[in-house]
Amino acid sequence: MLRAERVTLGYGRHPVVHDVTLDITEGGVGLIGESGSGKTTLARAFLGLLTPMSGNIWYGDQTLKKADMRKFRKDVQPVFQAEALDPRMRIGTSVAEALPRSARSRVKELLEQVGLDPEVAARRPHQLSGGQRQRVVIARALAVGPRLLILDEPTSALDVTVQARILDLLAALETERLLITHNLAVVDRLCRTSHVLFAGRVVESGPTGDLLAKPAHPYTRALRDAVPKLGGAPPEAKGRTEAVPARTGCAFRLRCPLAVPECEQPPALREIGGGRQVACHRAEDVLAK
Ligand SMILES: Nc1ncnc2c1ncn2[C@@H]1O[C@H](COP(=O)(O)OP(=O)(O)OP(=O)(O)O)[C@@H](O)[C@H]1O
């Protein structure tokens, strides 16, 4: 339904996302990457909130520039962080506001759909737990019956058990999703396909399970290996984790334990079979490890 085609995005004249091509396919799509890698910027472009410096966002067979934005806003809804709820507004009013005028009686039904007792409608956000507030935000996004939800770190502010219940709720929805996170367990649960961003470029894409089980890019591997395991030794930081992205060649090379002189040339994103793509000269060596 949505596709970024060779999209470069930035603020002012400064590009922060470079030449990204990415389809929102069925079964959930994850965008993974560290802080500042450009995930939110890309999500804003998919929501039509940021115009590409070059390239296009396609909505069906039309670019967003030419699309019927009323229809688009009904089809594609963001799920913001729970902090975005108006603190003065009662929950019921907040959800009703997101519904079309003719459907305002559906507040109770929507609250139930996201697993909330309709009685919370009378409360204000501070009288709810973090998990309940996140459910309200999801109810608001579902109000117009969207086909796609764009979720930016929907569970990062929640503790693990509450997080798991919100993930269950999202997994049970029929709505498609683009999910932005630095949490690999979240994409593993909710996204059939994932894209790893580093310094504003896609460095690896593919089926989430395969990509996490056998990363082909050293950055994906570093992300995966940085997840602490219960009862295991604390993860070791490999390479120079503090180094800023290189401005020439492969952006990851200053942090990469496998970097060779060839990495001074920028690697192209290439197919490696199994629906996977990677931008790394050493991908075969990474896979062989
Ligand atoms: N409004 C803005 N004006 C100027 N630069 C911005 C703006 N918003 C983001 N940036 C810059 O764009 C780059 C990408 O930011 P973005 O928020 O997309 O990253 P992110 O991967 O979503 O990070 P995080 O996980 O911390 O939210 C960063 O270098 C950031 O400083």
The ligand as a Gaussian input file, in Angstrom:
#p B3LYP/6-31G(d) Opt

LIG

0 1
 N       13.216000      18.635000      13.342000
 C       14.498000      18.360000      13.073000
 N       15.355000      19.311000      12.638000
 C       16.654000      19.042000      12.349000
 N       17.206000      17.824000      12.472000
 C       16.410000      16.818000      12.919000
 C       15.024000      17.024000      13.241000
 N       14.495000      15.847000      13.634000
 C       15.495000      14.934000      13.568000
 N       16.647000      15.524000      13.129000
 C       17.953000      14.848000      12.901000
 O       17.748000      13.820000      11.954000
 C       18.503000      12.653000      12.286000
 C       17.582000      11.447000      12.353000
 O       16.663000      11.638000      13.437000
 P       15.446000      10.664000      13.707000
 O       14.608000      11.249000      14.797000
 O       14.780000      10.317000      12.435000
 O       16.210000       9.372000      14.264000
 P       15.643000       8.087000      15.015000
 O       16.331000       6.928000      14.405000
 O       14.157000       8.092000      14.980000
 O       16.152000       8.331000      16.491000
 P       15.423000       8.016000      17.892000
 O       15.410000       6.523000      18.031000
 O       16.323000       8.674000      18.889000
 O       14.051000       8.628000      17.838000
 C       19.226000      12.975000      13.588000
 O       20.546000      13.349000      13.283000
 C       18.444000      14.148000      14.154000
 O       19.305000      14.980000      14.894000

